[in-house]
């Protein structure tokens, strides 16, 4: 099962967990560049973002913001994010 990294520059990358099943905390932190915050997009999908993104003035992520706002009322999303199935992050 693949997941998607939505980069702030508009680039989209398909990624898989190193162990083949679920992303480790370190893997998620590496994608977002720091401490993580989990946003539940649905009962089956998560978006993992940088918890301190706004404090660190990370760039606006238009694509991630649109997805988060379709799923729930969310503020703007900044920085690179990981979107994955809920079973891929424990």
Backbone as CSV, one residue per row, in Angstrom:
resi,resn,N_x,N_y,N_z,CA_x,CA_y,CA_z,C_x,C_y,C_z
1,UNK,0.845,-1.172,0.000,0.000,0.000,0.000,0.902,1.251,0.000
2,UNK,0.624,2.165,-0.882,1.437,3.376,-0.948,0.744,4.540,-0.255
3,UNK,1.533,5.521,0.057,1.059,6.767,0.646,1.580,7.887,-0.248
4,UNK,1.177,9.115,0.046,1.578,10.242,-0.785,2.218,11.327,0.061
5,UNK,3.336,11.845,-0.419,3.942,13.033,0.172,3.539,14.193,-0.722
6,UNK,2.845,15.163,-0.125,2.464,16.383,-0.831,3.441,17.463,-0.404
7,UNK,4.319,17.839,-1.310,5.328,18.845,-0.990,4.742,20.244,-1.173
8,UNK,5.230,21.170,-0.408,4.736,22.549,-0.472,4.958,23.163,-1.856
9,UNK,5.942,22.672,-2.600,6.216,23.211,-3.934,5.283,22.644,-5.001
10,UNK,4.313,21.802,-4.601,3.340,21.233,-5.526,3.685,19.832,-6.005
11,UNK,4.871,19.369,-5.698,5.290,18.034,-6.115,4.556,16.971,-5.301
12,UNK,4.230,15.846,-5.947,3.561,14.708,-5.310,4.435,13.476,-5.471
13,UNK,4.726,12.785,-4.374,5.555,11.580,-4.425,4.806,10.419,-3.803
14,UNK,4.840,9.279,-4.456,4.282,8.053,-3.884,5.381,7.401,-3.055
15,UNK,5.064,7.037,-1.818,6.054,6.433,-0.915,5.461,5.216,-0.222
16,UNK,6.359,4.353,0.244,5.963,3.176,1.023,6.760,3.169,2.320
17,UNK,6.177,2.653,3.389,6.930,2.518,4.638,8.125,1.588,4.440
18,UNK,9.202,1.850,5.160,10.406,1.012,5.042,10.123,-0.449,5.362
19,UNK,9.272,-0.679,6.371,8.988,-2.066,6.754,7.875,-2.691,5.909
20,UNK,7.301,-1.914,4.991,6.275,-2.437,4.088,4.855,-2.343,4.598
21,UNK,4.678,-2.021,5.892,3.314,-1.993,6.436,2.907,-0.660,7.049
22,UNK,3.777,-0.081,7.891,3.399,1.168,8.554,4.617,2.057,8.771
23,UNK,4.366,3.366,8.743,5.430,4.351,8.907,5.822,4.475,10.375
24,UNK,7.113,4.524,10.629,7.596,4.764,11.987,7.482,6.260,12.283
25,UNK,7.558,6.602,13.545,7.543,8.007,13.938,8.703,8.744,13.276
26,UNK,9.865,8.130,13.252,11.035,8.767,12.633,10.830,9.014,11.142
27,UNK,10.191,8.076,10.446,9.908,8.267,9.023,8.978,9.460,8.820
28,UNK,7.925,9.537,9.630,6.969,10.641,9.510,7.648,11.974,9.820
29,UNK,8.465,11.995,10.874,9.172,13.228,11.232,10.114,13.670,10.116
30,UNK,10.731,12.727,9.449,11.641,13.055,8.352,10.882,13.690,7.179
31,UNK,9.697,13.169,6.869,8.891,13.712,5.766,8.492,15.154,6.051
32,UNK,7.998,15.426,7.269,7.480,16.765,7.576,8.541,17.707,8.132
33,UNK,9.707,17.183,8.444,10.802,18.028,8.907,10.725,18.459,10.350
34,UNK,10.146,17.629,11.211,10.082,17.969,12.629,8.996,17.199,13.351
35,UNK,8.554,17.759,14.482,7.492,17.132,15.260,6.230,17.032,14.422
36,UNK,5.463,15.967,14.667,4.283,15.732,13.835,2.985,16.089,14.544
37,UNK,2.001,16.376,13.727,0.613,16.519,14.158,-0.208,15.703,13.179
38,UNK,-1.165,14.943,13.686,-1.996,14.089,12.844,-3.362,14.733,12.654
39,UNK,-3.769,14.843,11.407,-5.097,15.354,11.053,-5.879,14.187,10.465
40,UNK,-7.027,13.874,11.039,-7.877,12.805,10.522,-8.706,13.368,9.377
41,UNK,-8.460,12.854,8.179,-9.212,13.305,7.008,-10.523,12.547,6.880
42,UNK,-10.507,11.295,7.272,-11.712,10.452,7.242,-11.473,9.305,8.215
43,UNK,-12.386,8.361,8.227,-12.214,7.217,9.128,-11.102,6.288,8.656
44,UNK,-10.605,6.500,7.426,-9.571,5.620,6.891,-8.295,6.342,6.454
45,UNK,-8.280,7.656,6.503,-7.134,8.392,5.969,-6.655,9.491,6.915
46,UNK,-5.315,9.629,6.992,-4.667,10.624,7.836,-3.810,11.563,7.001
47,UNK,-3.604,12.764,7.536,-2.602,13.680,7.002,-1.668,14.000,8.156
48,UNK,-0.390,13.794,7.940,0.607,14.069,8.969,1.355,15.324,8.561
49,UNK,1.333,16.315,9.448,1.914,17.627,9.160,2.949,17.983,10.227
50,UNK,3.716,19.037,9.966,4.681,19.535,10.937,3.932,20.342,11.999
51,UNK,4.028,19.909,13.242,3.325,20.551,14.353,3.726,22.021,14.523
52,UNK,4.960,22.347,14.216,5.461,23.715,14.397,5.607,24.458,13.068
53,UNK,4.923,23.984,12.048,5.081,24.537,10.710,4.892,26.039,10.606
54,UNK,3.840,26.545,11.217,3.593,27.994,11.149,4.609,28.772,11.970
55,UNK,4.988,28.242,13.115,5.997,28.914,13.948,7.337,28.995,13.221
56,UNK,7.609,28.001,12.396,8.873,27.946,11.654,8.755,28.592,10.273
57,UNK,7.598,29.200,10.002,7.360,29.881,8.719,7.584,28.987,7.512
58,UNK,7.103,27.746,7.601,7.192,26.854,6.454,6.265,27.366,5.351
59,UNK,6.578,27.057,4.097,5.768,27.572,2.993,4.370,26.963,2.956
60,UNK,3.413,27.758,2.501,2.021,27.340,2.336,1.953,26.140,1.396
61,UNK,1.160,25.145,1.761,0.953,23.962,0.934,-0.485,23.995,0.433
62,UNK,-0.658,24.508,-0.770,-1.993,24.701,-1.343,-2.756,23.389,-1.484
63,UNK,-2.114,22.389,-2.038,-2.782,21.108,-2.270,-3.226,20.454,-0.962
64,UNK,-2.351,20.432,0.027,-2.694,19.837,1.322,-3.801,20.632,2.016
65,UNK,-3.769,21.953,1.872,-4.804,22.798,2.481,-6.168,22.511,1.869
66,UNK,-6.227,22.344,0.552,-7.497,22.029,-0.116,-8.049,20.692,0.370
67,UNK,-7.188,19.698,0.476,-7.623,18.378,0.944,-8.108,18.450,2.384
68,UNK,-7.357,19.102,3.252,-7.742,19.209,4.666,-9.043,19.975,4.826
69,UNK,-9.241,21.018,4.037,-10.466,21.800,4.143,-11.681,21.077,3.583
70,UNK,-11.480,20.160,2.632,-12.600,19.355,2.139,-13.030,18.351,3.192
71,UNK,-12.080,17.853,3.971,-12.371,16.838,4.979,-12.963,17.431,6.259
72,UNK,-12.514,18.616,6.616,-12.984,19.265,7.838,-12.562,20.723,7.784
73,UNK,-13.091,21.515,8.655,-12.654,22.907,8.738,-11.233,22.925,9.277
74,UNK,-10.300,23.320,8.442,-8.896,23.339,8.858,-8.280,24.669,8.456
75,UNK,-7.327,25.085,9.227,-6.569,26.264,8.852,-5.654,25.897,7.694
76,UNK,-4.894,26.851,7.258,-3.971,26.556,6.167,-2.909,25.563,6.617
77,UNK,-2.525,24.708,5.693,-1.496,23.704,5.943,-0.194,24.220,5.342
78,UNK,0.890,24.066,6.074,2.187,24.535,5.597,3.183,23.378,5.606
79,UNK,4.188,23.492,4.760,5.243,22.490,4.699,4.818,21.234,3.975
80,UNK,5.736,20.282,3.915,5.478,18.993,3.283,4.647,18.135,4.225
81,UNK,3.748,17.332,3.657,2.872,16.480,4.467,2.867,15.055,3.922
82,UNK,2.475,14.137,4.783,2.302,12.738,4.414,0.822,12.403,4.529
83,UNK,0.243,11.876,3.463,-1.148,11.419,3.480,-1.111,9.903,3.347
84,UNK,-1.720,9.223,4.317,-1.663,7.759,4.294,-2.926,7.154,4.887
85,UNK,-3.073,5.865,4.680,-4.156,5.100,5.279,-3.925,5.066,6.790
86,UNK,-4.998,5.074,7.540,-4.902,5.087,9.000,-4.134,3.869,9.513
87,UNK,-4.183,2.762,8.799,-3.471,1.543,9.200,-1.966,1.644,8.957
88,UNK,-1.547,2.649,8.208,-0.122,2.806,7.902,0.632,3.638,8.931
89,UNK,-0.054,4.093,9.974,0.629,4.880,11.005,0.070,4.501,12.360
90,UNK,0.936,4.004,13.224,0.488,3.542,14.549,1.182,4.293,15.640
